[in-house]
Amino acid sequence: MFAIKGNPALSEFRIKKLLNTVKAYGVTDISSHFIHLVETLDDDELSDDQLTVLTNLLEYGPKMSDHDLSGPTAYVVPRVGTISPWSSKATDIAHICGLEMVVRIERGIEYRLKFKAEPDTESLLKVHQCLHDKMVEQVFNDLDECEA
């Protein structure tokens, strides 16, 4: 599996709304980007041309400005054992574009969080609860954990 970073996931309005929800836990700023997790057959590496096609496919939506923060990262992805409708359609489109070695493409959101001070475990867990819908998504702290 490898990851391709996408465009900002949340508009400025949605970031402000989320920030109002989590500021009680010490969060002072948030950035969000789509993250695309790509699984290929037998760890096949994509050629430069194939990678260009895939990267072009994964550039979508309005171009919004965002900023990168240095701080704790949270990856919100579909629950382990599920395949999102977005994934099914994106994988089908990749196959139509000649990327048959792609087994699955899944989309998540990478959140970067800036805190007033170093967060404790409880505060971080409460912030994570605000970032996802626990019925269909889960949160990981590390990109490698998303491979599950």
N, C-alpha and C positions, 0 to 999 in steps of 0.2 A: 504494500500500500504506500502511496505517496500523496502529498497534499499540494493543492494549488490554491493560493490565496485569491479571493475575489474582491469585488467592490464592497464599499461600506454596506452593512446590512440594515441599519436603522437610520431613518431620517433624523435631522436635528430635533424635530418636534418629539419623536419617540425617545430619543436619547434623554432629552430634558424630562420627559414624563417618567422614564425609568430611574433617572438620577434622583428625582423627588421621592421615589419609593425607597431607594437604598441609602439615601444620605444619613438616615438615622443610625446606620451601621458604620459610619465613618468614610463612606465613599465620596470623593470630591470630583471625580471625572470618570467617564467611560468612553471607550471606543469600541466599535464593532465592525467586523468584516465577515463576509461569507468565507467559509473554508470548504473546499471540495476535496473529498477523500476518494481516491481512485484506486481500485483493485484491478490488477491485470492477471492474465493466465500465467501460472508458474513464474511469477515475478518477471515476466517479459518486460524488457525496457523498451520504451517507445523511441522510435527514431526522431530526429529533429523535426522532420516534416509532420509526423504523427502528433508530436507534442505541440506543434504550432496549431494544427487543426483543433486539438482538444482545448488548448488555451483560448482560441478564438470562440469556441462553443461556449466556454464558461465566462465570457465577458458579456454580460447582459444587464439590463436595468438601467435606470438613470445614473448618470455620473454625479455623484455627490462628493463633497469634500469631507474629509475626515482626518484625524490625526492619530498617530501611533503613540501609545503611552508605555512607559516602563512601569510594570507592576504585576501583580498576580494575574494570571490568565485563566479563563474558564472557557471550555469548549462545550457548547450545547449541541448535541447530536441526537438523532432518533434512537429510541431505546434499543439495546442489544437484542437481536433476534427478530427485529422488524425491518421491513423495507418500506421506505416512504414512497408515496405516489410520485413525488418529484424525482426520486432515484430511478424508478421504473421508466419514466418518460425520458430522462436524461441519458440513461444507458441505451435505450432504444435509438435515440437520436445519434449517439456516438457510433452505434453499429451501422446505421444507415450511412454515416459519413466515412465508413471504411475502417473503423477502429474496432474490429472484431475481437482483438485481444483484451479489450476492456470488459471485465466481468461485471463491474458495478461502479457507479459514481454515486456518492451520497453527499448531501449538503448539510453543513452545520454552520454555527456562528461562533467565531472566536471573539470573546470579550476580553478587553484589557481594562483593568480596574486600577484607579489611583485612590489611595486611602490617605487620610490625614496622618495616620501613624500606622505602624506595622499591625495588621489585623490579627486578632486571635482566631482560633479555629471556629468558635461558635459564630462570630460575626461573618466569617467567610461562608459558612454553611447557610446562614440566613440570607446572605446576598445571593448565593447560588439558587436558593428556593425562589427568589424573585425573577431569575433569569430564564426559567424554563417551565414548561407544562409537564408535570411529573407523570401524567397519564401516557404521554407519547414521546417524551424526551428525557435525556439524562445529561448530567454534567460531569465532565472529566477535567482534571487539572493539567493534564499533559497530553500532547498530541498523540504520543505513542499508545496511550490508553484507548484512544478512539478506534484503534484497529480491531478491538473486540466486536 
